[in-house]
């Protein structure tokens, strides 16, 4: 097990360029200690903006530092959603698949949910229109706020590093 | 088995131990360590654990840190012995379920019932067996019926420690110098439990009384000899006595191998080392879990919700009129990863249990989650109840997740359990994503159905039951870095496969007409969910034969991740009174598949009474020779925006039979052109296609524009939905009943729901008279608890009422009100809909 993978290896992970045998080894090995920092740094290089990434939040989404005490959820296209502890979906675009016709675009007949029992909510980034999340819920269900990271505990206690700020970036 | 050795001496070690235990009892001592009773020993362990936050008060792992090589040698030897016990003993079994699919596992437990080390296999039961041992200790089995050297116990009662009654466990205590030093336990999934319908998990019963025989932690033998009363009892309570007898011999074989292995370890290292190891291994497992979490996830709160349908309205052969109703399982799932890496898992808001066999007990939920964690968080040999000690569970009493009512049915608890797990995979994946461990991310799993089950008089003119474990081979959810594995495994049996068709045909009078990958079963995504598969079966040489289906139909339980779509849901396809025999005789075509349900191909190749409907569950119905049955095994969910999938991968999907050509365009915006009708690739699909790159690029651009046109700001949608809910428009009774059930179960969920939609405090959905009666009937039924005298650690399962504060914090909140947002234009207007402007 490497304590740390070479940067090129992490770039290949981020860019989806690793062979299955390499991925399998990564799964089987003990986990490398600096993965978070390496992935964060590679992602920071990939985005077209300068706000320091505090954490990768979900595919295409990041928590970034706007100031020392203001963190927001931001898409890699540059669209900013909301404060880091709020539900970005409330600021998204939504399309709901709740008819037979709309289901048949994705699934064959009889192999999709019954529209009266379940709808598919597709959430898009208002900036780049990327499909960021699909949730399958009963009609009438509230929006689900899936992830509230405890960033302070993570940085202060788990990895013992200062939380990035625009000044330190 | 015989108790006589070749020497003529009966199990000399056991006899010596029995003598020592008798002496201790005469002195008033218990069989625990240092003369304690087992209950005293368990209470002391719980108190020390509570007091120190370390298992059994082991704040320091002295043995492991001072003699690490010897510690690892001992642990590896034990682990190896458990795996050997499993691999050897499964050859004793005759059912393909155990012998082929490996539906068995073994564990070695502390005297108090905590697992020290486990075999491979269906290790959900490592924790269910733990519960069964604790039940015996909690209910003073040491006094009656006694726990002594040579005793044999059996359990399959879900309220004691099991998922469902068809998983039967054998437990034997292991003694050294008059002390109980460990327990050996083994579980097999049996083929029939004597429920009201044939098969191991019948679906037509309303309550426990149709679930099949349940044995509550029963002593079935002593002197390592099974009582005649047991030998003459259980075989008549099943339709498959010979299979169950061999399953029992399987479990006994494994348990005795483990017992001998423990004796060898004690001989080699001494009993004190063994005791020390058994304590330290659990504490090490607990710490290992926390360390792994701290290394791979993020602290914080993760939430999700899953649903699955159980439709009974209009089904035949139900045991009670009041069971004739539809159910939806609602599983709100909340995970707190605390500072120390430990877990708090809550199902607050889960709806009421029902008159169906999909209810769960705490043992089922805890064991179930635990087996999932072993496949991702702790994928190594260091698996034991330490992980359980690193997790707190909140399972609302009276919900489907913790009925605390011995009247409820549990035959296929997995239907709800597997579905309720779905968000937990995603919680972990969100943590792995944030931390950069992308190789560990998994969108979810498959709903592990269909379950082909039934029985009657088989091809050998014997009463028989079947339970096809082809379902141990479903598609797996997409990974972040790869597509989901197609037709690969089941969450509850990570080593399972579909089994050999020829072997299934030996034990099932259901010849295979075809077996193939099933297209569009895996969820669409940048990485696609693994595809499921299907088997077309017919029926041959039977009489009074029943078959039924079991799975999801109106709902898909496994959601996609990061923009991936959920896996497909199920449907039922049967044909009865067919002309299949004539087609065989005349050498005519007959259906081997149902790859595309819309194609009409199945119907074009068979005459008969065809049933095709989008539900997943049917109650037992009669089938005769040459009838047909589609066994459709589900796929996994997708990950990422499907428009980001490489078009060449979509082309491969078509040729591999994973995606129907028309869905390349609809789901992936990939334009393909057929270039050959004749070519055949790696699937049952005929033809060859090629990607039109230019058209694909154009189509994808158009699709992005369509998204912008069609989608609306969430704030607008919210207002429409709020109005819909207030006016109860287009909301069916089954959905409203589910919300009402959850709100009546949970003050916290009710507050969240009303708050989120800004509804008045007295808001309630109006229900049909039937739905209202059903809820009243179940809410009034109260609890009938199985654990009468629990020690502290099990008290948390009991007595948590609707208005109590959950022991795991409930943090679902609507505090960020969408109504307070600026106008839709401000958030979503043209000025920000273009490229990134932040640094311009």
Interface residues (C-beta under 8 A of the other chain):
Chain A: X10 X13 X14 X16 X18 X20 X23 X26 X27 X31 X33 X35 X36 X38 X39 X40 X48 X49 X50 X51 X55 X56 X57 X58 X59 X60 X74 X77 X78 X79 X80 X82 X86 X87 X89 X90 X91 X92 X93 X94 X95 X96 X104 X105 X106 X107 X108 X109 X110 X111 X112 X113 X114 X116 X117 X118 X120 X122 X123 X124 X126 X127 X129 X130 X131 X132 X133 X134 X135 X136 X137 X138 X139 X140 X141 X142 X143 X144 X145 X146 X147 X148 X149 X150 X151 X153 X154 X157 X158
Chain B: X292 X294 X295 X296 X298 X299 X300 X301 X302 X303 X304 X305 X307 X309 X328 X330 X337 X339 X379 X426 X430 X433 X434 X435 X436 X437 X438 X439 X440 X480 X481 X482 X519 X520 X521 X524 X553 X554 X555 X556 X559 X560 X561 X562 X563 X564 X565 X566 X568 X569 X570 X571 X596 X597 X598 X612 X613 X614 X639 X640 X641 X642 X643 X644 X660 X663 X666 X667 X704 X707 X708 X710 X711 X712 X713 X714 X715 X717 X718 X721 X724 X725 X730 X731 X732 X734 X735 X738 X739 X752 X753 X756 X757 X811 X812 X813 X814 X816 X818 X821 X827 X828 X832 X833 X834 X835 X836 X837 X838 X839
